[in-house]
Amino acid sequence: MKFTTTLLVLITSATSILAAPADECLTLGGPTDLTALSPDISPSDVRKCVEHPLRLTLARKRDTILDKRSCADKQFGCTKGYCWKECTDGGNWCWLAKNQGVGDWTSCAADADCHSAVVPDSNCGIGDGNCGSCGCSGCN
């Protein structure tokens, strides 16, 4: 009886641990689809959730995070702890992510933390079609 109870507790715990990333990412576009990665990218280098963590906060103020963002007034910066950079002329910008765009979103404490010399492996976030935070914005 003790063995059965212990086994049941272990199975329940393992199921909860394995389900945690998906549950954690429910409001952030779900977990990143690792099956679509090119062979040269290690799954351990890819961010857990598709969307940017600020998407929830910013989306409450706008219809979509990419469609109605204000234009960048400088080349790069730090907003609410995350890096961004201007990605085209005209003020369009993108959130930076490590590992050339597929990794964790690049964090910062100040604008200087987001300079390309400080975060050389960061680039505009990329992801599958479900990533509204990825790519260059259309600012107004």
C-alpha positions as CSV (number, residue, x, y, z in Angstrom):
1,M,0.0,0.0,0.0
2,K,2.8,2.4,0.9
3,F,4.6,1.6,-2.3
4,T,1.5,2.3,-4.4
5,T,0.9,5.6,-2.6
6,T,4.5,6.7,-3.1
7,L,4.4,5.7,-6.8
8,L,1.2,7.6,-7.3
9,V,2.7,10.7,-5.7
10,L,5.8,10.5,-7.9
11,I,3.7,10.1,-11.1
12,T,1.5,13.1,-10.2
13,S,4.6,15.2,-9.4
14,A,6.3,14.2,-12.7
15,T,3.1,15.1,-14.7
16,S,2.9,18.5,-13.0
17,I,6.6,19.3,-13.7
18,L,6.3,18.2,-17.3
19,A,3.1,20.3,-17.8
20,A,4.6,23.4,-16.2
21,P,6.1,25.1,-19.3
22,A,2.9,24.8,-21.3
23,D,0.8,26.1,-18.4
24,E,3.3,28.9,-17.8
25,C,3.1,30.0,-21.4
26,L,-0.7,29.9,-22.0
27,T,-1.0,33.6,-22.0
28,L,2.3,34.1,-23.9
29,G,1.4,32.4,-27.1
30,G,2.1,28.9,-25.8
31,P,5.4,27.1,-25.6
32,T,7.9,27.6,-28.5
33,D,7.5,24.9,-31.2
34,L,10.8,23.1,-31.0
35,T,10.0,20.8,-33.9
36,A,10.3,23.7,-36.4
37,L,13.8,24.6,-35.5
38,S,16.6,24.4,-38.0
39,P,19.1,21.7,-37.3
40,D,21.8,24.2,-36.3
41,I,19.8,25.5,-33.3
42,S,19.9,23.7,-30.1
43,P,16.5,23.4,-28.3
44,S,18.3,24.6,-25.1
45,D,19.0,27.9,-26.8
46,V,15.4,28.7,-27.5
47,R,13.1,30.7,-25.2
48,K,10.4,28.8,-23.4
49,C,7.4,30.9,-24.4
50,V,6.6,32.4,-27.9
51,E,5.5,35.9,-26.9
52,H,7.4,38.7,-25.1
53,P,6.5,39.0,-21.4
54,L,5.4,42.7,-21.9
55,R,2.9,41.6,-24.5
56,L,0.2,41.2,-21.8
57,T,0.8,44.6,-20.3
58,L,1.1,46.5,-23.6
59,A,-1.7,44.6,-25.4
60,R,-4.2,45.9,-22.8
61,K,-3.4,49.4,-24.0
62,R,-3.3,48.6,-27.8
63,D,-5.1,46.2,-30.1
64,T,-1.9,44.4,-31.1
65,I,1.6,44.9,-29.9
66,L,3.1,45.2,-33.4
67,D,0.4,47.2,-35.2
68,K,0.1,50.2,-33.0
69,R,3.5,50.8,-31.3
70,S,4.9,54.3,-31.0
71,C,7.9,55.0,-33.2
72,A,11.4,54.7,-31.8
73,D,13.1,58.1,-31.2
74,K,16.6,56.6,-30.8
75,Q,18.6,53.6,-32.1
76,F,18.1,51.3,-29.1
77,G,16.8,51.4,-25.6
78,C,15.5,49.6,-22.4
79,T,11.8,49.6,-21.6
80,K,10.5,48.0,-18.5
81,G,13.6,45.8,-18.2
82,Y,13.8,44.6,-21.8
83,C,15.9,45.7,-24.8
84,W,14.7,46.9,-28.1
85,K,16.3,48.4,-31.2
86,E,15.3,50.4,-34.2
87,C,15.1,48.0,-37.1
88,T,14.3,50.2,-40.1
89,D,14.4,53.8,-40.9
90,G,11.2,55.7,-39.8
91,G,11.2,54.5,-36.2
92,N,10.1,50.9,-36.6
93,W,11.5,48.8,-33.8
94,C,11.7,45.3,-32.4
95,W,12.3,43.5,-29.1
96,L,15.7,41.9,-28.8
97,A,16.2,38.3,-28.0
98,K,19.4,36.3,-27.4
99,N,20.9,33.7,-29.7
100,Q,20.2,35.8,-32.8
101,G,16.5,36.2,-32.0
102,V,15.4,32.8,-30.9
103,G,16.6,32.8,-27.3
104,D,15.3,34.5,-24.1
105,W,14.2,38.1,-24.5
106,T,17.2,40.4,-23.7
107,S,16.9,42.0,-20.3
108,C,18.4,45.4,-19.2
109,A,18.5,48.0,-16.5
110,A,19.4,51.0,-18.7
111,D,19.5,51.9,-22.4
112,A,23.3,51.4,-22.5
113,D,22.7,47.7,-21.7
114,C,21.1,47.3,-25.1
115,H,23.9,48.6,-27.3
116,S,25.0,46.0,-29.9
117,A,28.5,46.0,-28.4
118,V,27.0,44.9,-25.0
119,V,24.6,42.3,-26.4
120,P,26.2,41.1,-29.6
121,D,24.3,37.8,-29.8
122,S,20.9,39.6,-29.6
123,N,18.7,40.4,-32.6
124,C,15.1,41.1,-33.4
125,G,13.0,38.4,-31.8
126,I,11.9,35.7,-34.3
127,G,9.3,33.0,-33.9
128,D,6.6,31.1,-35.7
129,G,3.4,32.8,-37.0
130,N,1.9,32.9,-33.5
131,C,4.5,35.4,-32.3
132,G,2.9,38.9,-32.4
133,S,5.9,40.3,-30.5
134,C,8.4,39.1,-33.1
135,G,9.7,41.1,-36.0
136,C,9.8,44.7,-36.8
137,S,6.9,46.9,-35.7
138,G,4.7,49.1,-37.8
139,C,4.8,52.2,-35.7
140,N,2.6,55.3,-35.9
